[in-house]
Amino acid sequence: MAKKIRALRQFSHFHLGTVDGGEVKVVRDDIAEALIGMDLAELVEDEAEPVKPKPASKPAKPAQDKK
């Protein structure tokens, strides 16, 4: 089975590679338990991920007359 974890800080793992703080990954149970035990990650419940708002687009600059 697999568990979903959230990294508490950046770390490197042989199988996962570099994991950034706050990043959520689905990993095997044994890996999840080890990372949680070392205080590198926390278990994430199966809830809907919050949707990040898209950054506002920059307003178009008005055309300047060239003289």
ZILINTA-V407608 format. One record per helix or strand. SS is the DSSP state (h for helix, s for strand). FROM is the first residue (numbers start at 0). LEN is the number of residues. If there is no record, write none. Layout:
[[SS	FROM	LEN] [SS	FROM	LEN]]
//
This chain:
[[s	1	6] [s	10	3] [s	16	3] [s	23	5] [h	28	9] [s	40	3]]
//
